[in-house]
């Protein structure tokens, strides 16, 4: 059973392979994404994050989810030597660099708690997989060539990991180097991270991309993570264990 909808300004796809899946299970997961969008979207005037940025909500009145995201953001900032920062150049808070992966992970947890073993959740190209696909094989996730987006340069095969890709070639300038807002981040144009889950992969992919050419070295040093970067000349660099997951 599979469904795709535009939520959070991007396609969100949920597929459950288990025979016991019902339409209501898909609806619950998709409704969860709509809830997250309503709370964290910086494009919605009445979202909690927009109201916080306008000074309409005091810190003691933040929701539990908002407090968790802010705490996780602070934790990620420390772990990445300050290369992850949800404060945008205009001074407003924009947690989108961590919310998407966190939301996908939360959606996957909903399915796990329902007892499903074989599924995937994809939001804007960032993916959490579990078990096997409808053919009984590992899930396959393609990495696009950012210089020619109808071309797949690598295919990752996974059965429980999260895969996140950061870059500016689709959404434009939405990632910044917190240590130098003037840095155009032009050297590396795509960086994919495989992690133990999509929340972990997404937050570190965002931070590593902000590091520029040093990003892939940062991923190399992370225990339990692998990465694949493509620079502006189309030259790719992969971490030492990436080949365990991927094929051309």
Buried (B, 14 or more C-beta within 10 A) or exposed (E): BEBEBEBBEBEBBBBBBBEEBEEEBBEBBBEBBEBBBEBBBBEBEEBBBBBBBEEEBEEEEBEEBBEEBBEBBEEBBEBBEEBBBBBBEEEBBBBBBBBBBBBBBBBBBBBEEBEBEBBBBBBBBBBBBBBBBEEEEBBBBBBBBBBEEEEBBBEBBBEEBBBBBBBBEBEEEBBBBBEEEEBEBEBBBBBBBBBEBBBBBBBBBBBBBBBBEEBBBBBBEBEEBBBBBBBEEEEBBBBEEBEEBBEE
